[in-house]
Amino acid sequence: MYVDLEMIELFEELESVVNNASSIPFSQKSGIDKSEVLGIIGEIKALIPEEVKQATWINKERHKIINDAKQEASELVAQANKEAERVRKEYNSNIEELKKNSEDVVKAYVEASEPVIQAEEQAKIIIDRAERVANEIRLGSIEYADNILSSVEYNLKGVLEEVARDKAELNPER
């Protein structure tokens, strides 16, 4: 059975609806006994285990961590692409300069140019690193979220089992 992590918010919404319930026309009484309903809601909220409240916080943190990881990965890829573009521009600039001198010199220089070879290797290393880091961050975020959700699921199962036992005690003839 799936328990919605927004349960507390729903209770608070119910509490607000009851507080804002209209009264019976020409009377100071409302259609419901507000104090009784609000008392019950207060008791229910008090019975909600701390794990559910923590689960809500953990879920928000999980989303924040995943978004931060995605942002960091995006920044690394963008930085790698920017560096690769800089290297490409430098490479193209060198090619244009060499073309001015002679086509033969250009071919020989490009094929044997250590700076060009190093620049291409450096660009490839940066791009590979950025992709690897982005993948590691993504996998770590997924594993962290899975661990947190497994913990929440375990805690909520315990709560549901306790509710079922309490419910069975209240209705022994069922």
N, C-alpha and C positions, 0 to 999 in steps of 0.2 A: 504494500500500500504506500502511496506517495503522499508525503505531508508537505504542504506548501510552506515555504520559509516566510511568506508574507502574512502568516497567521496573526501575528501581533498587530500588524497594521489593520487587518480586517476587524479585529476586536475593537481597536481604537475608532475605526469608522462606525461600527455598530454603536459604540458609546456616544459618538457625536450625533448620530441619527436619533437616539433615544433622548439625548439632551435637548435636541431641537424639535422634538415631537410637538405637534400643535395640540392645543387644549380643546376640550368640548365647548362648542359655542354657548355663550351666556353662562358659563361655569368656569370655575378656577381649577377644575379637575382635567387631567389629560386622559386620553383613551387608554393609557397604560400606567401601571404603578412604576414610575421612574426610579424611585429609590430601590425598589425590589430588583428591577432589571439591572440597574447600575451596580447594585451589590453583588448580583450573580456574576456580572461581567468582571467586576473587581476580583472576585474569588477565582474565576477562571484564569485571569491574567496572573494572579499570584501562584497558581498551580503550574503555570508554564515553566518548565525546567530552564535553568540557566543555559543549558546546552543549545536550546532553540534560539535564545537571544544571541549566544555566541555564534551559532550557525549563520544568522543573519549578518553579523559583523564579518565573519570569515568569508561569506559569499561576496560581500562588497569588496573586501581586501583582495580576493581572488581576481575579481574583475579589474581592480586597479593594477595588480601585478601583471596580469596578462596584457592590459593596455600599455603599461610601462614597457614591458618586454617587446611588444610590437613596435612601439615608438623607437626604442633603442635599436632594434633590428633595422627599422626603416632608416634611421640616421646613419647606421654603419654602412648599409648598402648605398645610401646617397653619397656618403663620404667616399666610399670606394669608387663609385661611378664618377664623382667629381675628380678624383685623383687620376682615374683612367682617362678621363676626357682631357685633363691637363697634359698627361703623357702623350696622348694622341695628337694634341695640338702641337706640342713640342716636336714630336716625330714628324708631323706634316710640315712644320716650319723648316725643319732640317732638310726634308725632301725638296721643298721648293728652292731652298738656297742651293742645294746640290744640282738641281735641274738647270739652274742658271749657268753653272760652270760647264756641265757636259753630261750627256746621257750615260756615257760609259763610266764616268767617275761616279755618278749617282748609283748605278747598279753595283759597282764594286764597294762603294762606301756603305750602302745600305746592307749589303750581304755581310760585310765584315765589321760593321760599326758596333763596337762594344757598348757605347752608351745607349744605342737604340735597342740592342738585345737586352741590356739590363733594365731599361725602362719598360719594355714589354713584359719581362719576367716579373718586375716589381708590380706592375699593374695587375698581372694575373694573380700574384700572391695576395695582394690587397683584396681583390674581389673574392677569391677563394676563402680568405679569412673572414670577411664580412658575411658571406653566405653560411659558413660553418658556425660562426657565433650566433647568427640569427636563428639557425636551426636548433642549436643547443638551447638557446633561450626559449624557443617555442616548445621544445620537448620538455624542458624543465618546468615551464608554466603548466603544461598539460598534466605532468606527473604530480605537481603540487596540488592542482585543482582536484585531481582524481583522489589523492590522499585525503584532502579536506572533505570532499563530498562523501567518501567512504566512512570517515569518522562521523560525519553528521548523520549519515544513513544508519549507522550502528546505534548511535545515541537515540535517534528517533524511533528505531524499532523497539528499543527498550521502553521508551515512553509509551508507545502504542500497546505493547504487551501489558504494561501496568494499567493503562486505561481499560483495556479489555477485561483484565482481572477485576478491576473495580466495578466495571459495568456488570459483570457476571455476579458479583456479590450483591449488587443492588437489585438484580432481577433473577433470583435463584430458580424461578419456575421455568425459565426459558431454556 
